[in-house]
């Protein structure tokens, strides 16, 4: 297979014309012929077609194929046909050689071939430079992506590890929360039982509050004097313990209370009931320091059950709330605090402070 006489490249398919005189072959593209022009050429015309060199040697009958002589110094003055200075003959040189070295004239087709070849050369150089630049940049980007991928893998591994630790700790926290809630419930139950046992241990105790203090007083005689006034006689053998107790508030001006522990809870309840009955029968002359023969000031004396500190605070909160809501009665029975708003209303058992806060 011959090469194209213009570009010296190998021919492929049937995109060429063969000169009927010199038998040289040219690409359609090198002849500057479009596909429509090629299709319009008849088969007879293709068989009689002559290349530009052979056509230039034909006698001219008109001005169709006049030679174009390059002007000097303009025009094609920058185009050189000196092929001796290049060591290796290029396609550009081959195109010039194919036009014939014996003539100093070039046709329009020759100029187009030269321009096309120059453009191809520039495009090849530009393509090579662009390819090198893109390859270098792409390599940099590839290296950066590789580093980023390594970093991302490292972070992903650490994230997975942290996620596993968090899930494990979350599970442990949930377990501990459940155990804590269970222990809190058990603690509340045990605390309630301890408070009940503490109050039960005071079931035989009685307190005398607001009794004036004297340096030479005998608290046992005061208790016996009280039992005589309320008409509930008590012997010395019926009292296991009798003494004043420390104040819950050292800044209080009230005298210390007298704690009396009877031999049995029944006896305690009897003395307490007798004291309450006495106050009901004598509303204008309730138990006071004068009736007990302590002094003449008639300081009120209160006979109450001995409560635990928790029940004492609960009783104080109930009395304060009763004043705010106009509740008529607040009392203690067997270590439990009760409230009643009117004479006809049902009593309310005050179990804890929440019951007090929910009262209306």
C-alpha positions in Angstrom: 0.0 0.0 0.0 1.4 3.4 -1.0 1.7 6.5 1.2 -0.1 9.7 0.6 2.0 11.9 -1.7 1.0 15.0 0.3 1.3 13.9 4.0 3.3 10.7 3.4 1.1 8.8 5.8 -0.2 5.3 5.1 -3.5 5.1 3.3 -6.5 3.4 4.9 -9.9 2.5 3.4 -11.0 4.3 0.2 -10.6 7.9 1.3 -8.1 8.8 -1.5 -7.8 9.5 -5.2 -5.2 8.1 -7.6 -3.7 10.3 -10.3 -4.4 9.0 -13.7 -1.1 10.2 -15.1 1.6 9.7 -12.3 -0.3 7.1 -10.3 0.4 9.1 -7.0 -2.3 8.8 -4.4 -3.7 11.6 -2.2 -6.1 11.8 0.8 -9.4 13.6 0.3 -8.5 15.6 3.3 -5.1 16.6 1.9 -6.9 17.7 -1.3 -9.2 19.9 0.8 -12.2 18.0 -0.4 -15.3 17.5 1.7 -17.4 14.3 1.8 -20.2 16.0 -0.3 -17.7 17.0 -3.0 -16.3 13.5 -3.1 -19.8 12.0 -3.4 -20.6 14.4 -6.3 -17.6 13.2 -8.3 -18.6 10.6 -10.9 -16.7 7.4 -11.3 -15.5 8.4 -14.8 -14.1 11.7 -13.4 -12.3 9.8 -10.6 -10.6 7.6 -13.3 -9.5 10.7 -15.2 -8.5 12.7 -12.2 -5.0 14.3 -12.2 -3.0 15.4 -9.2 -2.0 19.1 -8.8 1.6 18.5 -10.1 0.4 16.8 -13.3 -2.3 19.3 -13.8 0.2 22.1 -13.6 2.2 20.6 -16.5 -0.9 20.6 -18.7 -1.2 23.5 -21.3 -3.5 26.2 -19.9 -6.4 27.3 -21.9 -7.9 29.8 -19.3 -7.1 31.3 -16.0 -8.5 28.6 -13.8 -5.1 27.1 -12.8 -2.9 30.2 -13.0 0.3 29.8 -10.9 0.6 32.0 -7.8 4.1 33.4 -7.6 4.9 34.2 -4.0 5.6 37.9 -3.6 8.6 39.3 -1.7 9.0 40.3 0.9 5.3 39.8 2.0 2.8 37.0 1.2 4.5 33.7 1.6 7.9 35.1 2.2 8.0 33.4 5.6 7.6 30.0 4.0 10.9 28.3 3.1 11.5 25.5 0.7 15.1 25.0 1.8 15.1 21.3 2.9 18.8 20.9 3.0 19.2 22.5 6.5 17.0 19.7 8.2 18.8 16.5 9.0 15.6 14.5 8.9 12.9 15.0 6.3 9.6 15.8 7.9 6.1 15.5 6.5 6.2 19.2 5.7 9.3 18.7 3.6 7.7 15.7 1.9 4.7 17.8 1.0 7.0 20.4 -0.6 9.0 17.7 -2.4 5.8 16.1 -3.7 4.9 19.4 -5.3 8.0 19.2 -7.5 11.4 20.8 -6.9 11.8 22.0 -10.5 9.1 24.7 -10.2 9.2 27.9 -8.3 5.4 28.2 -8.3 2.8 27.0 -5.8 -0.9 26.6 -6.2 -3.7 27.3 -3.7 -3.9 23.6 -2.9 -0.3 23.5 -2.0 -0.7 26.5 0.4 -3.6 24.8 2.0 -1.6 21.6 2.5 1.3 23.6 4.0 -1.0 25.4 6.4 -2.8 22.2 7.4 0.5 20.5 8.1 1.7 23.4 10.2 -1.5 23.4 12.2 -1.1 19.7 12.7 2.4 20.2 14.0 1.4 22.9 16.3 -1.5 20.8 17.6 0.8 17.9 18.2 3.2 20.0 20.2 0.3 21.6 22.1 -1.2 18.1 22.7 2.2 16.8 24.0 2.6 19.8 26.4 -0.9 19.5 27.6 -0.6 15.8 28.1 2.6 16.3 30.1 0.9 19.0 32.2 -2.2 17.0 32.8 -0.2 13.9 33.7 1.9 15.8 36.2 -1.1 17.4 37.8 -3.0 14.1 37.8 -0.1 12.4 39.5 -0.1 15.1 42.2 -3.8 14.7 42.6 -3.4 11.0 42.8 -0.8 11.2 45.5 -3.0 13.6 47.5 -6.0 11.3 47.1 -3.9 8.4 48.3 -2.8 10.3 51.4 -6.3 11.4 52.0 -7.5 7.8 51.6 -4.9 6.7 54.2 -6.0 9.4 56.6 -9.7 8.5 56.0 -9.0 4.9 56.7 -7.1 5.7 59.8 -10.0 7.9 61.0 -12.5 5.3 60.1 -10.8 2.7 62.1 -10.6 5.0 65.1 -14.2 6.0 64.7 -15.3 2.3 64.6 -13.2 1.7 67.7 -14.8 4.7 69.5 -18.2 3.6 68.4 -17.7 0.2 69.9 -16.5 1.7 73.1 -19.5 4.1 73.3 -21.9 1.3 72.6 -20.3 -0.8 75.3 -20.3 2.1 77.8 -23.9 2.9 76.9 -24.9 -0.6 77.7 -23.0 -0.5 81.0 -24.6 2.8 81.9 -28.1 1.5 81.1 -27.3 -1.6 83.3 -26.0 0.7 86.1 -29.0 3.0 85.8 -31.3 0.0 86.2 -29.3 -1.3 89.2 -29.3 2.2 90.7 -33.0 2.6 90.3 -33.5 -0.8 92.0 -31.1 0.1 94.8 -32.9 3.4 95.2 -36.2 1.6 95.6 -34.7 -0.8 98.0 -33.1 2.1 99.9 -36.4 3.9 100.2 -38.1 0.8 101.4 -35.3 0.1 103.9 -35.3 3.8 105.0 -39.1 3.6 105.5 -38.7 0.4 107.6 -36.0 1.9 109.7 -38.1 5.0 110.3 -41.0 2.8 111.3 -38.8 0.8 113.6 -37.4 3.9 115.1 -40.8 5.3 115.7 -41.9 1.9 117.1 -39.0 2.0 119.5 -40.5 5.3 120.8 -44.0 3.8 121.4 -43.6 4.1 125.2 -42.1 7.6 125.1 -43.8 10.8 126.0 -42.6 14.4 125.7 -43.5 17.3 127.9 -42.8 20.5 125.9 -42.4 24.1 127.1 -41.9 23.1 130.8 -39.9 26.0 132.4 -36.4 25.0 133.5 -35.1 25.4 137.1 -31.6 24.6 138.3 -32.8 22.5 141.2 -35.8 20.9 139.4 -36.7 17.2 139.7 -38.1 16.1 136.3 -39.5 12.9 137.8 -41.6 14.8 140.3 -42.8 17.0 137.5 -44.0 13.9 135.6 -45.7 12.5 138.7 -47.3 15.9 139.4 -48.7 15.8 135.8 -50.1 12.3 136.2 -51.8 13.5 139.4 -53.4 16.6 137.7 -54.8 14.5 134.8 -55.9 11.8 137.3 -53.7 9.0 135.9 -51.4 8.0 138.8 -48.0 6.8 137.9 -45.5 5.0 140.2 -41.8 5.2 140.1 -41.6 1.7 138.8 -43.7 2.7 135.8 -41.1 5.1 134.5 -38.0 3.6 132.9 -36.3 6.9 131.9 -36.9 10.6 132.5 -34.7 13.5 131.6 -34.5 16.7 129.5 -33.3 16.3 125.9 -31.2 18.6 123.8 -32.8 21.2 121.5 -33.1 20.5 117.8 -32.4 24.3 117.3 -29.9 25.8 119.7 -31.1 29.3 118.9 -34.6 28.6 120.1 -35.7 30.3 123.3 -38.1 27.4 124.3 -36.9 25.3 127.2 -35.7 21.8 126.6 -38.4 19.1 126.5 -38.7 16.4 129.1 -38.6 12.9 127.7 -40.4 10.2 129.7 -40.1 6.5 128.9 -42.8 4.4 130.5 -42.6 0.7 131.2 -45.3 -0.1 128.6 -46.8 1.6 125.5 -50.2 1.1 127.0 -49.4 3.2 130.1 -47.9 5.9 127.8 -51.2 6.0 125.8 -53.2 6.2 129.0 -51.3 9.2 130.3 -51.5 10.9 126.9 -55.2 10.3 126.6 -55.8 11.6 130.1 -53.9 14.8 129.2 -55.9 15.3 126.1 -59.1 14.7 128.0 -58.1 17.2 130.7 -57.5 19.9 128.1 -60.9 19.2 126.6 -62.7 19.5 129.9 -60.8 22.6 130.9 -60.5 24.8 127.7 -59.9 27.9 129.7 -57.4 26.3 132.1 -55.4 23.9 130.0 -52.2 22.3 131.3 -49.7 24.9 132.2 -46.9 25.6 134.6 -49.2 26.9 137.3 -51.4 23.8 137.4 -48.3 21.7 137.8 -47.1 23.9 140.6 -43.9 25.0 138.9 -44.4 28.8 138.8 -47.3 31.3 138.7 -46.9 32.5 135.1 -49.3 29.9 133.6 -46.9 28.9 130.7 -48.7 26.4 128.4 -47.4 22.9 128.6 -47.9 20.3 125.8 -48.0 16.6 126.3 -47.2 14.9 122.9 -45.7 11.7 121.5 -42.0 11.4 121.1 -41.5 11.5 117.3 -38.5 10.7 115.1 -36.7 13.7 113.5 -38.3 12.9 110.1 -41.9 12.7 111.6 -41.2 15.8 113.6 -40.3 17.8 110.5 -43.3 16.3 108.7 -45.6 17.4 111.5 -44.2 20.9 111.4 -44.7 21.1 107.6 -48.3 19.8 108.0 -49.1 22.5 110.6 -47.7 25.2 108.3 -49.6 23.9 105.3 -52.8 23.7 107.4 -52.5 27.4 108.3 -52.1 28.2 104.6 -55.1 26.1 103.4 -57.3 26.7 106.5 -57.3 23.1 107.7 -58.9 22.8 111.1 -57.1 19.8 112.6 -53.5 18.5 112.6 -52.7 15.7 115.0 -50.4 12.7 115.7 -51.5 9.2 116.5 -49.1 6.3 117.0 -46.3 8.2 115.4 -48.4 9.1 112.3 -49.4 12.6 111.2 -53.0 13.3 110.2 -54.9 16.3 108.9 -58.6 17.2 108.6 -60.0 20.3 107.0 -63.4 20.4 108.7 -65.3 18.4 111.3 -67.2 16.4 108.6 -64.2 15.8 106.2 -62.2 12.6 106.1 -58.8 12.5 107.8 -55.8 12.6 105.6 -52.8 10.4 106.4 -49.6 12.4 105.7 -47.1 9.8 104.5 -44.5 12.2 103.1 -44.0 15.7 102.0 -45.5 15.1 98.6 -48.9 14.5 100.2 -48.6 17.9 101.8 -47.6 19.7 98.6 -50.6 18.1 96.7 -53.2 19.3 99.3 -55.7 21.8 98.0 
